[in-house]
Amino acid sequence: MLKKYFGTDGIRGKVNQGNINGEMFFKFGLAAGTYFKNLKKNKQIAIIAKDTRLSGYTLEPALVSGLASAGMHVFTLGPLPTNGLAMLTKKMRANMGIMITASHNPYYDNGLKLFGPDGLKLSDKIEKKIEKLIDSKIVKNLSRPEVLGRVKRLEDANETYIEILKKNFPKKFSLKGIKIAIDCANGAAYKSGPKLFKSLGAKVYNIGTSPNGLNINQKCGSTFPKKIKNLVKKHRVNLGISLDGDADRIILCDEKGKIIDGDQIIAMLANRWKRKKILKGGVIGTLMSNYGLEKYFKNKKIKFIRANVGDRFVKEKMQKNNFNLGGEQSGHIILGKFATTGDGLLVALEVLFSMRKGKKASDLFNMFKPTPQVLENIAVKDKLIINSKKCKKAIRLASKLIKNNGRMLVRKSGTEPKIRVMGESENKVLLFKCINLVKRSIK
């Protein structure tokens, strides 16, 4: 059965359209609060963090009201990276954690990411149970007046998160003498990002740290790496770090100004972890992981498995196969040794830790030669167009043409009204021919 409200990564959409409004967020809070309250009788706690979108001011109070109406005590944390919320959910032994964010999307979108008491994103099974509660009569789930939840704001969430991150590394770990450029995308890490690296002794040059509610991800952050490239060149730093709106993605830039995507970061970490004998099992990638990465792992005798696109699916496969490293080309990288979900700041720390003996970023990365890849995001009114006879025929033909010379992947975006068409091949003429064949059928 298809889910009604939840997509591949929580609930997301345009603000004050569809499900992203105060009325629905009250229902989401009431339903999620009711579900998790029934799992744990003695302590009813929900914690909420958010990114910097203007709409957070309208959606958060509605969500809080729904949770308190279900009898949950609510702690609001303010702007905090998504994995910070996941980490604090575990640390505070809360029933649940909710992140109000639309990740790398523009300011006019917003949504929710839900975490269980283990700091993990919810399974399809739990999401379907919550959806049933969303659609049930509100009065059924309202608590009695004497057992309504209380609400409190915690001001030190970013400091607590930073301390948790630092505890994953030796006490002696220092970034003294290291210059870092960081682009926080005017998002959730605008406080914790620069503060973390400064606290370790680094000289930090930061941009994307002046959120106004409307400029999150706007020509900055991991989806616009040109900004970090310019900053690296301007200040001649050792490493450039570019995050997205909720800081669960990271794209890097070496000291020469070369952009390093998620696949290259994963290749470096897997190689290093294997050498240090801390790589468990192998690596989980996605359907979007570059074919060059797959070939690299084959040569290195590192087991590689593809999951569906979305860090939740990566994490599920990591658990199933008992792997401790996985991620996506976009920069969602899960370090299972330390975290339950993607965390850009944690990945940056792990990279900087491997640079601590004077190694240059340009020497660490570029582990494999990527197979030429073209990705086209086609805006559509209805994503179901992908199931039309015309589209299916074009996809079959393109896949047949490129077979043995590369691969094609056509899929619906889980978070936007778009069809994503991706092709990989060393034969660029054939690659563009196949991409255009599918594009024409969609348009």
C-alpha positions as a Python dict, from the first residue, in 0.01 Angstrom:
ca = {
    (1, 'M'): (0, 0, 0),
    (2, 'L'): (136, 343, -98),
    (3, 'K'): (190, 602, 174),
    (4, 'K'): (-37, 906, 175),
    (5, 'Y'): (177, 1169, 348),
    (6, 'F'): (534, 1037, 386),
    (7, 'G'): (779, 1039, 95),
    (8, 'T'): (1131, 894, 73),
    (9, 'D'): (1258, 1131, 343),
    (10, 'G'): (971, 1235, 570),
    (11, 'I'): (703, 1481, 463),
    (12, 'R'): (785, 1769, 229),
    (13, 'G'): (617, 2023, 4),
    (14, 'K'): (535, 2388, -62),
    (15, 'V'): (438, 2592, 242),
    (16, 'N'): (64, 2664, 279),
    (17, 'Q'): (-15, 2426, -2),
    (18, 'G'): (-118, 2062, 29),
    (19, 'N'): (-4, 1919, 362),
    (20, 'I'): (246, 2186, 466),
    (21, 'N'): (32, 2416, 679),
    (22, 'G'): (-54, 2475, 1045),
    (23, 'E'): (-368, 2260, 1046),
    (24, 'M'): (-186, 1956, 905),
    (25, 'F'): (116, 2004, 1133),
    (26, 'F'): (-116, 1998, 1434),
    (27, 'K'): (-253, 1666, 1301),
    (28, 'F'): (100, 1533, 1236),
    (29, 'G'): (202, 1624, 1593),
    (30, 'L'): (-111, 1472, 1746),
    (31, 'A'): (-76, 1150, 1545),
    (32, 'A'): (300, 1105, 1601),
    (33, 'G'): (262, 1193, 1969),
    (34, 'T'): (-20, 942, 2011),
    (35, 'Y'): (177, 665, 1842),
    (36, 'F'): (499, 713, 2041),
    (37, 'K'): (320, 785, 2371),
    (38, 'N'): (158, 444, 2353),
    (39, 'L'): (501, 275, 2325),
    (40, 'K'): (640, 413, 2650),
    (41, 'K'): (418, 479, 2950),
    (42, 'N'): (651, 634, 3207),
    (43, 'K'): (813, 928, 3024),
    (44, 'Q'): (651, 1119, 2739),
    (45, 'I'): (910, 1341, 2565),
    (46, 'A'): (934, 1478, 2211),
    (47, 'I'): (1212, 1708, 2097),
    (48, 'I'): (1189, 1943, 1798),
    (49, 'A'): (1463, 2115, 1600),
    (50, 'K'): (1438, 2310, 1274),
    (51, 'D'): (1635, 2483, 1004),
    (52, 'T'): (1612, 2857, 935),
    (53, 'R'): (1307, 2883, 705),
    (54, 'L'): (1062, 3165, 778),
    (55, 'S'): (778, 2910, 770),
    (56, 'G'): (927, 2737, 1075),
    (57, 'Y'): (772, 3012, 1289),
    (58, 'T'): (421, 2909, 1180),
    (59, 'L'): (468, 2533, 1152),
    (60, 'E'): (657, 2470, 1477),
    (61, 'P'): (386, 2607, 1713),
    (62, 'A'): (121, 2396, 1534),
    (63, 'L'): (336, 2085, 1566),
    (64, 'V'): (406, 2160, 1935),
    (65, 'S'): (34, 2206, 1998),
    (66, 'G'): (-44, 1867, 1839),
    (67, 'L'): (224, 1689, 2045),
    (68, 'A'): (121, 1854, 2373),
    (69, 'S'): (-245, 1775, 2296),
    (70, 'A'): (-142, 1409, 2269),
    (71, 'G'): (13, 1433, 2618),
    (72, 'M'): (378, 1463, 2512),
    (73, 'H'): (618, 1697, 2695),
    (74, 'V'): (795, 1895, 2425),
    (75, 'F'): (1145, 2045, 2418),
    (76, 'T'): (1217, 2288, 2132),
    (77, 'L'): (1584, 2323, 2035),
    (78, 'G'): (1576, 2594, 1766),
    (79, 'P'): (1801, 2574, 1456),
    (80, 'L'): (2014, 2259, 1473),
    (81, 'P'): (2154, 2013, 1211),
    (82, 'T'): (1939, 1706, 1149),
    (83, 'N'): (2191, 1464, 1301),
    (84, 'G'): (2218, 1691, 1605),
    (85, 'L'): (1847, 1630, 1655),
    (86, 'A'): (1896, 1253, 1608),
    (87, 'M'): (2186, 1250, 1857),
    (88, 'L'): (1995, 1450, 2119),
    (89, 'T'): (1689, 1226, 2078),
    (90, 'K'): (1907, 935, 2197),
    (91, 'K'): (2094, 1135, 2461),
    (92, 'M'): (1774, 1272, 2620),
    (93, 'R'): (1605, 931, 2595),
    (94, 'A'): (1312, 1097, 2422),
    (95, 'N'): (1025, 900, 2270),
    (96, 'M'): (1080, 1078, 1941),
    (97, 'G'): (1259, 1360, 1760),
    (98, 'I'): (1116, 1578, 1483),
    (99, 'M'): (1321, 1793, 1247),
    (100, 'I'): (1130, 2071, 1067),
    (101, 'T'): (1315, 2106, 739),
    (102, 'A'): (1304, 2068, 364),
    (103, 'S'): (1678, 1992, 354),
    (104, 'H'): (1837, 2123, 29),
    (105, 'N'): (1507, 2261, -112),
    (106, 'P'): (1434, 2637, -150),
    (107, 'Y'): (1288, 2845, 137),
    (108, 'Y'): (928, 2815, 12),
    (109, 'D'): (930, 2440, 85),
    (110, 'N'): (923, 2283, 428),
    (111, 'G'): (851, 1950, 591),
    (112, 'L'): (929, 1699, 865),
    (113, 'K'): (1183, 1426, 932),
    (114, 'L'): (1083, 1193, 1216),
    (115, 'F'): (1320, 991, 1436),
    (116, 'G'): (1247, 716, 1684),
    (117, 'P'): (1404, 684, 2033),
    (118, 'D'): (1703, 504, 1876),
    (119, 'G'): (1784, 811, 1662),
    (120, 'L'): (1683, 626, 1344),
    (121, 'K'): (1441, 746, 1079),
    (122, 'L'): (1108, 567, 1089),
    (123, 'S'): (1035, 254, 888),
    (124, 'D'): (756, 239, 627),
    (125, 'K'): (557, 25, 870),
    (126, 'I'): (562, 289, 1146),
    (127, 'E'): (494, 572, 899),
    (128, 'K'): (181, 389, 778),
    (129, 'K'): (61, 348, 1138),
    (130, 'I'): (109, 722, 1198),
    (131, 'E'): (-76, 799, 874),
    (132, 'K'): (-377, 601, 1003),
    (133, 'L'): (-376, 815, 1317),
    (134, 'I'): (-350, 1136, 1109),
    (135, 'D'): (-671, 1041, 927),
    (136, 'S'): (-859, 932, 1242),
    (137, 'K'): (-1095, 1169, 1427),
    (138, 'I'): (-897, 1431, 1620),
    (139, 'V'): (-1111, 1399, 1933),
    (140, 'K'): (-1009, 1031, 1968),
    (141, 'N'): (-642, 1122, 2028),
    (142, 'L'): (-679, 1432, 2248),
    (143, 'S'): (-551, 1387, 2604),
    (144, 'R'): (-748, 1471, 2918),
    (145, 'P'): (-682, 1827, 3050),
    (146, 'E'): (-478, 1706, 3351),
    (147, 'V'): (-233, 1504, 3137),
    (148, 'L'): (-160, 1754, 2860),
    (149, 'G'): (207, 1800, 2774),
    (150, 'R'): (427, 2091, 2882),
    (151, 'V'): (661, 2284, 2652),
    (152, 'K'): (1014, 2411, 2722),
    (153, 'R'): (1284, 2573, 2510),
    (154, 'L'): (1643, 2442, 2545),
    (155, 'E'): (1905, 2703, 2459),
    (156, 'D'): (2220, 2488, 2467),
    (157, 'A'): (2136, 2227, 2200),
    (158, 'N'): (2414, 2337, 1961),
    (159, 'E'): (2677, 2325, 2238),
    (160, 'T'): (2562, 1977, 2343),
    (161, 'Y'): (2572, 1858, 1981),
    (162, 'I'): (2926, 1997, 1933),
    (163, 'E'): (3046, 1818, 2247),
    (164, 'I'): (2896, 1487, 2126),
    (165, 'L'): (3076, 1527, 1790),
    (166, 'K'): (3411, 1603, 1953),
    (167, 'K'): (3386, 1302, 2187),
    (168, 'N'): (3413, 1074, 1882),
    (169, 'F'): (3777, 1181, 1842),
    (170, 'P'): (4084, 1173, 2069),
    (171, 'K'): (4111, 1457, 2322),
    (172, 'K'): (4443, 1561, 2167),
    (173, 'F'): (4282, 1616, 1824),
    (174, 'S'): (4351, 1976, 1726),
    (175, 'L'): (4305, 2183, 1411),
    (176, 'K'): (4560, 2445, 1513),
    (177, 'G'): (4738, 2575, 1203),
    (178, 'I'): (4459, 2450, 973),
    (179, 'K'): (4259, 2697, 764),
    (180, 'I'): (3901, 2601, 682),
    (181, 'A'): (3638, 2760, 458),
    (182, 'I'): (3277, 2667, 536),
    (183, 'D'): (2949, 2745, 359),
    (184, 'C'): (2656, 2675, 593),
    (185, 'A'): (2389, 2746, 324),
    (186, 'N'): (2221, 2998, 559),
    (187, 'G'): (2076, 2689, 721),
    (188, 'A'): (2065, 2481, 1037),
    (189, 'A'): (2445, 2470, 1093),
    (190, 'Y'): (2500, 2847, 1075),
    (191, 'K'): (2590, 2848, 1446),
    (192, 'S'): (2734, 2501, 1511),
    (193, 'G'): (2949, 2480, 1194),
    (194, 'P'): (3192, 2769, 1252),
    (195, 'K'): (3179, 2719, 1632),
    (196, 'L'): (3284, 2351, 1606),
    (197, 'F'): (3597, 2414, 1400),
    (198, 'K'): (3698, 2726, 1593),
    (199, 'S'): (3671, 2530, 1919),
    (200, 'L'): (3931, 2286, 1779),
    (201, 'G'): (4170, 2569, 1697),
    (202, 'A'): (4114, 2615, 1322),
    (203, 'K'): (4117, 2948, 1142),
    (204, 'V'): (3765, 2960, 994),
    (205, 'Y'): (3635, 3162, 701),
    (206, 'N'): (3258, 3127, 684),
    (207, 'I'): (2978, 3221, 448),
    (208, 'G'): (2610, 3126, 446),
    (209, 'T'): (2586, 3215, 816),
    (210, 'S'): (2339, 3506, 792),
    (211, 'P'): (1996, 3344, 756),
    (212, 'N'): (1700, 3574, 702),
    (213, 'G'): (1432, 3304, 661),
    (214, 'L'): (1432, 3335, 282),
    (215, 'N'): (1795, 3276, 176),
    (216, 'I'): (1845, 2912, 285),
    (217, 'N'): (2017, 2718, 1),
    (218, 'Q'): (1990, 3029, -220),
    (219, 'K'): (2290, 3013, -454),
    (220, 'C'): (2496, 2869, -170),
    (221, 'G'): (2563, 2543, 10),
    (222, 'S'): (2623, 2193, -124),
    (223, 'T'): (2395, 2240, -426),
    (224, 'F'): (2593, 2548, -534),
    (225, 'P'): (2961, 2450, -479),
    (226, 'K'): (3091, 2744, -683),
    (227, 'K'): (3068, 2956, -365),
    (228, 'I'): (3298, 2733, -158),
    (229, 'K'): (3541, 2700, -449),
    (230, 'N'): (3578, 3081, -465),
    (231, 'L'): (3623, 3106, -87),
    (232, 'V'): (3893, 2836, -88),
    (233, 'K'): (4087, 3015, -361),
    (234, 'K'): (4045, 3358, -200),
    (235, 'H'): (4183, 3256, 143),
    (236, 'R'): (4410, 2968, 32),
    (237, 'V'): (4267, 2731, 289),
    (238, 'N'): (4342, 2363, 353),
    (239, 'L'): (3983, 2245, 304),
    (240, 'G'): (3649, 2382, 191),
    (241, 'I'): (3327, 2248, 346),
    (242, 'S'): (2986, 2305, 193),
    (243, 'L'): (2668, 2195, 372),
    (244, 'D'): (2300, 2196, 278),
    (245, 'G'): (2004, 2353, 462),
    (246, 'D'): (1982, 2094, 740),
    (247, 'A'): (2355, 1999, 727),
    (248, 'D'): (2302, 1629, 656),
    (249, 'R'): (2486, 1667, 322),
    (250, 'I'): (2845, 1768, 256),
    (251, 'I'): (3045, 1856, -54),
    (252, 'L'): (3415, 1933, -12),
    (253, 'C'): (3671, 2140, -201),
    (254, 'D'): (4044, 2063, -189),
    (255, 'E'): (4314, 2329, -149),
    (256, 'K'): (4351, 2349, -529),
    (257, 'G'): (3984, 2439, -577),
    (258, 'K'): (3867, 2098, -697),
    (259, 'I'): (3513, 1998, -590),
    (260, 'I'): (3488, 1660, -416),
    (261, 'D'): (3146, 1494, -427),
    (262, 'G'): (2998, 1229, -199),
    (263, 'D'): (3127, 936, -408),
    (264, 'Q'): (3490, 1055, -380),
    (265, 'I'): (3449, 1117, -5),
    (266, 'I'): (3305, 765, 43),
    (267, 'A'): (3590, 611, -163),
    (268, 'M'): (3852, 783, 53),
    (269, 'L'): (3684, 689, 383),
    (270, 'A'): (3629, 326, 277),
    (271, 'N'): (3993, 291, 171),
    (272, 'R'): (4117, 448, 496),
    (273, 'W'): (3881, 249, 718),
    (274, 'K'): (3980, -75, 543),
    (275, 'R'): (4349, 6, 601),
    (276, 'K'): (4280, 83, 968),
    (277, 'K'): (4065, -234, 992),
    (278, 'I'): (3755, -44, 1104),
    (279, 'L'): (3549, -94, 786),
    (280, 'K'): (3272, -337, 868),
    (281, 'G'): (3144, -555, 582),
    (282, 'G'): (3165, -305, 296),
    (283, 'V'): (2992, 3, 160),
    (284, 'I'): (2630, 82, 74),
    (285, 'G'): (2583, 321, -218),
    (286, 'T'): (2268, 407, -412),
    (287, 'L'): (2132, 371, -765),
    (288, 'M'): (2291, 713, -829),
    (289, 'S'): (2643, 617, -716),
    (290, 'N'): (2890, 656, -1002),
    (291, 'Y'): (2982, 341, -1194),
    (292, 'G'): (3347, 441, -1149),
    (293, 'L'): (3304, 405, -771),
    (294, 'E'): (3165, 55, -815),
    (295, 'K'): (3464, -43, -1032),
    (296, 'Y'): (3705, 113, -779),
    (297, 'F'): (3560, -94, -493),
    (298, 'K'): (3576, -407, -707),
    (299, 'N'): (3951, -350, -765),
    (300, 'K'): (4004, -282, -395),
    (301, 'K'): (3806, -593, -300),
    (302, 'I'): (3560, -386, -98),
    (303, 'K'): (3204, -519, -108),
    (304, 'F'): (2962, -266, -262),
    (305, 'I'): (2581, -282, -259),
    (306, 'R'): (2337, -33, -410),
    (307, 'A'): (2024, 83, -223),
    (308, 'N'): (1733, 298, -340),
    (309, 'V'): (1800, 674, -339),
    (310, 'G'): (1756, 829, 5),
    (311, 'D'): (1969, 805, 318),
    (312, 'R'): (1693, 615, 501),
    (313, 'F'): (1724, 332, 247),
    (314, 'V'): (2103, 345, 275),
    (315, 'K'): (2080, 311, 653),
    (316, 'E'): (1831, 22, 627),
    (317, 'K'): (2069, -167, 395),
    (318, 'M'): (2363, -88, 624),
    (319, 'Q'): (2173, -244, 916),
    (320, 'K'): (2059, -543, 714),
    (321, 'N'): (2414, -622, 594),
    (322, 'N'): (2590, -508, 911),
    (323, 'F'): (2797, -245, 723),
    (324, 'N'): (2919, 74, 892),
    (325, 'L'): (2967, 305, 592),
    (326, 'G'): (2722, 421, 328),
    (327, 'G'): (2608, 725, 139),
    (328, 'E'): (2515, 911, -173),
    (329, 'Q'): (2688, 1112, -442),
    (330, 'S'): (2493, 1418, -322),
    (331, 'G'): (2689, 1414, 4),
    (332, 'H'): (2454, 1224, 236),
    (333, 'I'): (2713, 1009, 412),
    (334, 'I'): (2641, 788, 713),
    (335, 'L'): (2932, 700, 937),
    (336, 'G'): (2772, 406, 1114),
    (337, 'K'): (3059, 395, 1363),
    (338, 'F'): (2938, 730, 1504),
    (339, 'A'): (2590, 822, 1377),
    (340, 'T'): (2247, 699, 1268),
    (341, 'T'): (2195, 943, 981),
    (342, 'G'): (2389, 1174, 747),
    (343, 'D'): (2595, 1446, 915),
    (344, 'G'): (2807, 1691, 715),
    (345, 'L'): (2999, 1822, 1018),
    (346, 'L'): (3084, 1472, 1141),
    (347, 'V'): (3211, 1371, 795),
    (348, 'A'): (3418, 1692, 780),
    (349, 'L'): (3575, 1607, 1117),
    (350, 'E'): (3661, 1254, 1000),
    (351, 'V'): (3825, 1397, 685),
    (352, 'L'): (4018, 1658, 886),
    (353, 'F'): (4127, 1388, 1132),
    (354, 'S'): (4280, 1196, 840),
    (355, 'M'): (4462, 1518, 732),
    (356, 'R'): (4608, 1583, 1079),
    (357, 'K'): (4965, 1468, 991),
    (358, 'G'): (5010, 1732, 723),
    (359, 'K'): (4835, 1550, 439),
    (360, 'K'): (4677, 1765, 168),
    (361, 'A'): (4314, 1719, 66),
    (362, 'S'): (4423, 1687, -299),
    (363, 'D'): (4640, 1387, -203),
    (364, 'L'): (4362, 1217, -7),
    (365, 'F'): (4089, 1234, -267),
    (366, 'N'): (4046, 1161, -639),
    (367, 'M'): (4063, 788, -562),
    (368, 'F'): (3892, 688, -886),
    (369, 'K'): (3812, 829, -1228),
    (370, 'P'): (3436, 889, -1247),
    (371, 'T'): (3248, 748, -1544),
    (372, 'P'): (3098, 1048, -1732),
    (373, 'Q'): (2753, 1102, -1583),
    (374, 'V'): (2468, 1326, -1696),
    (375, 'L'): (2176, 1404, -1467),
    (376, 'E'): (1871, 1592, -1592),
    (377, 'N'): (1597, 1703, -1350),
    (378, 'I'): (1277, 1754, -1548),
    (379, 'A'): (995, 1949, -1382),
    (380, 'V'): (657, 1782, -1435),
    (381, 'K'): (297, 1843, -1328),
    (382, 'D'): (242, 1474, -1258),
    (383, 'K'): (528, 1236, -1173),
    (384, 'L'): (312, 942, -1288),
    (385, 'I'): (399, 1039, -1646),
    (386, 'I'): (696, 805, -1595),
    (387, 'N'): (447, 514, -1616),
    (388, 'S'): (300, 620, -1952),
    (389, 'K'): (344, 388, -2253),
    (390, 'K'): (548, 652, -2437),
    (391, 'C'): (791, 697, -2146),
    (392, 'K'): (829, 327, -2077),
    (393, 'K'): (904, 261, -2444),
    (394, 'A'): (1170, 538, -2452),
    (395, 'I'): (1332, 411, -2129),
    (396, 'R'): (1346, 53, -2265),
    (397, 'L'): (1501, 171, -2592),
    (398, 'A'): (1759, 395, -2419),
    (399, 'S'): (1857, 115, -2177),
    (400, 'K'): (1896, -127, -2469),
    (401, 'L'): (2115, 119, -2664),
    (402, 'I'): (2349, 191, -2372),
    (403, 'K'): (2372, -170, -2248),
    (404, 'N'): (2733, -292, -2208),
    (405, 'N'): (2852, 68, -2262),
    (406, 'G'): (2704, 225, -1948),
    (407, 'R'): (2373, 247, -1765),
    (408, 'M'): (2049, 448, -1751),
    (409, 'L'): (1837, 533, -1448),
    (410, 'V'): (1501, 712, -1467),
    (411, 'R'): (1312, 775, -1144),
    (412, 'K'): (1063, 1001, -971),
    (413, 'S'): (1203, 1249, -720),
    (414, 'G'): (1090, 1159, -371),
    (415, 'T'): (1082, 1523, -260),
    (416, 'E'): (1007, 1744, -565),
    (417, 'P'): (770, 1743, -867),
    (418, 'K'): (1051, 1622, -1094),
    (419, 'I'): (1161, 1320, -1296),
    (420, 'R'): (1534, 1251, -1262),
    (421, 'V'): (1702, 1110, -1575),
    (422, 'M'): (2057, 986, -1525),
    (423, 'G'): (2293, 819, -1768),
    (424, 'E'): (2654, 701, -1744),
    (425, 'S'): (2891, 603, -2024),
    (426, 'E'): (3242, 665, -2155),
    (427, 'N'): (3075, 707, -2496),
    (428, 'K'): (2945, 1064, -2463),
    (429, 'V'): (2765, 1071, -2798),
    (430, 'L'): (2569, 760, -2704),
    (431, 'L'): (2510, 899, -2353),
    (432, 'F'): (2348, 1223, -2472),
    (433, 'K'): (2148, 1036, -2737),
    (434, 'C'): (1993, 814, -2469),
    (435, 'I'): (1932, 1102, -2225),
    (436, 'N'): (1757, 1310, -2494),
    (437, 'L'): (1545, 1013, -2603),
    (438, 'V'): (1398, 982, -2253),
    (439, 'K'): (1375, 1360, -2202),
    (440, 'R'): (1166, 1404, -2517),
    (441, 'S'): (923, 1134, -2407),
    (442, 'I'): (868, 1311, -2072),
    (443, 'K'): (838, 1661, -2214),
}
